[in-house]
Amino acid sequence: PGRLVGLALASLGLWWLHLVQIWLFTFALGAPVPYLANLALAPLAICAGLLPLTLAGIGTRDAALIFLYRPYLDPATGAALGWLCTARYLVLALAGLPFVHRYLGAVRSGTG
């Protein structure tokens, strides 16, 4: 039970960090969105990006961000927010590329 609670709290904390990061992106774009509005809208856009329609949610998440954030952001700024959200994933994926060869070698040899 203690480990489960710890994992649940860690998951909630990670989600909160994602939402804060998106909120800070709006400040970086010069169009701050109210904190509570962001807490309500960002998860909906992230869930739209999880629909199996596009690669890595690119397009569906962006369209959801543009649509949902309309009261706070013009469409161009909403699209820029979508680009920043996509960049969050791409930067980490690119950072991991140097390690793929070693990982695949370990998997093939049965040690990974």
C-alpha positions in Angstrom: 0.0 0.0 0.0 2.8 2.5 0.8 4.6 1.9 -2.5 1.3 2.3 -4.3 0.6 5.6 -2.6 4.2 6.8 -3.4 3.8 5.9 -7.0 0.4 7.7 -7.2 1.9 10.8 -5.7 4.9 10.6 -8.0 2.6 10.3 -11.0 0.5 13.3 -9.8 3.6 15.3 -9.2 4.9 14.5 -12.7 1.5 15.5 -14.2 1.7 18.8 -12.3 5.2 19.5 -13.6 3.9 18.9 -17.2 1.0 21.3 -16.6 3.3 24.0 -15.0 5.7 23.7 -18.0 2.8 24.3 -20.4 1.7 27.2 -18.3 5.2 28.7 -18.4 5.3 28.2 -22.1 2.4 30.7 -22.3 4.5 33.2 -20.4 7.4 32.6 -22.8 5.0 33.4 -25.7 4.0 36.7 -24.1 0.4 35.5 -23.5 0.0 34.3 -20.0 -3.0 32.1 -19.4 -4.6 32.0 -15.9 -3.1 29.1 -13.9 -6.4 27.4 -13.1 -7.6 27.7 -16.7 -4.3 26.1 -17.8 -4.8 23.3 -15.3 -8.2 22.6 -16.9 -7.3 23.0 -20.5 -3.9 21.4 -20.9 -4.9 17.9 -19.9 -7.7 18.0 -22.4 -5.3 18.9 -25.2 -2.8 16.3 -24.1 -5.6 13.7 -24.2 -6.5 14.8 -27.7 -2.9 14.2 -28.6 -3.2 10.6 -27.4 -5.8 9.8 -30.1 -4.3 7.3 -32.5 -4.7 9.6 -35.5 -1.3 11.2 -36.0 2.4 10.6 -35.2 3.1 11.5 -31.6 -0.1 13.5 -31.4 1.3 16.2 -33.6 -1.7 18.0 -35.2 -4.4 16.7 -33.0 -2.9 18.1 -29.8 -2.0 21.3 -31.6 -5.5 21.8 -33.0 -6.9 21.1 -29.5 -4.6 23.7 -28.0 -5.6 26.3 -30.6 -9.3 25.5 -30.0 -9.3 25.2 -26.2 -7.0 28.2 -25.6 -9.0 30.6 -27.9 -10.2 32.8 -25.0 -6.6 33.5 -24.1 -4.5 33.0 -27.2 -4.8 34.0 -30.8 -4.5 31.1 -33.2 -0.9 31.8 -34.1 0.1 31.8 -30.5 -1.9 28.6 -29.9 0.0 27.0 -32.7 3.3 28.2 -31.2 2.2 26.6 -27.9 1.6 23.4 -29.8 5.0 23.5 -31.3 6.6 24.0 -27.9 4.6 21.0 -26.5 5.8 18.9 -29.4 9.4 20.1 -28.9 9.2 18.8 -25.3 9.0 15.3 -26.7 11.4 15.7 -29.6 14.2 17.2 -27.5 14.2 14.3 -25.1 14.0 11.8 -28.0 16.9 13.4 -29.7 18.9 13.3 -26.5 18.3 9.6 -26.3 19.5 8.8 -29.8 23.2 8.3 -28.9 22.2 5.5 -26.5 19.9 3.5 -28.9 22.7 1.5 -30.4 24.0 0.4 -27.1 20.5 -0.5 -25.9 19.7 -2.5 -29.0 23.0 -4.4 -28.7 22.1 -5.3 -25.1 18.7 -6.4 -26.1 20.0 -8.6 -29.0 22.6 -10.2 -26.7 20.0 -10.9 -24.0 21.6 -8.7 -21.3 19.2 -5.7 -21.6 
